[in-house]
Amino acid sequence: MMAPFVRLLTVLADPWINASADNDHSLPFEFGEYRGSEVAVVPRVEDGRLVTKRASWIVPTEALPLESADNDRDLVLGMEEFRARHGIPEVVFLHQLGGLELMRDGGHKPMWADLRSPLSLRALRGWLRRDTHHVRVAEALPEPTAHPDRDLSGAVRATEHITLMHWSRTQEVGE
């Protein structure tokens, strides 16, 4: 719905925004049809080996087993049971689904979490805003065991590729 140059400026201003219609992100108004009182599954969309939308679970925040645990052991065991019941992977990205205030204060940015880690679960508990009623839990792809890069001992390693762009300004705009 944006002109091409506005989409480019939007992406440059906030790299977490993907202004393409074929994207995999969470804006405040997305996933409205899945926001009920139960966990809803949004299936993965793929074309052969190309994944265009990750599998997601839209979870009411009160369904997350974060507040009832008194210690790390109970926290991890509660999340393990929750994950197994809903088919949620161990490593995920989480997005708070809320109003426009999340867009203004950066709350729309995803959080990476290992749902087997008490540290990750405590961070998740602190990250969630009180006014967030649903969270999108999205699979992290590739899964940790499927990373193609290996270190010298053969262990799986994730690789992040960073690209920087620069162009020289040889003339002023309008010349």
Residue, then its C-alpha position, 0 to 999 in steps of 0.5 A: m500500500m506504500a509507494p516504492f520509495v516510501r517502502l524503502l525509507t520505512v525499511l531503512a528507518d526500521p530494519w525490522i519492518n518488511a514493507s513487502a506484501d510477501n513478508d513474515h512479520s507481525l504488525p499490530f493488526e495482523f493475526g486478528e482472526y487467530r486472537g481468541s482464548e485458545v492457542a491457534v496454529v498458523p501453518r508454515v507456507e512454503d514452495g518447495r524448499l522456500v519458506t515464505k511464512r514461518a509456522s506460528w502459534i498465536v498464544p494468549t499471554e495468560a496461557l503461557p506458563l510463566e507466572s505460576a512457577d516458583n523456581d527455574r525447574d518448575l518454569v522449564l517443566g511447565m514450558e516443556e509441557f506447554r510446548a509438547r501439547h501445542g507442537i511448539p519448537e524449542v527455539v523460537f521468535l516471539h512477537q508481542l501482538g498489541g496496539l500501535e504503542l508497540m510500534r512507537d516504542g520498539g515493542h514490535k521487535p521480535m525476541w529470540a528465545d530458547l524455551r528450554s532455558p530458564l534464563s530465556l524464560r525469565a527474560l521473556r517474562g520481563w519482556l512481555r508488556r502488561d497490556t499485551h494479550h497475545v504473542r506470536v510464537a514463530e519457528a526459528l528457521p533453519e532449526p538449530t540442527a539444520h544450519p549448513d555451516r560447521d566448525l573445524s570439529g564438525a559441530v553445527r554453527a550459525t552464520e550471520h551474513i551482514t551486507l553494507m551498502h555505500w554509494s558515492r554522491t557524485q552530483e547533487v539531487g536535481e543536477 
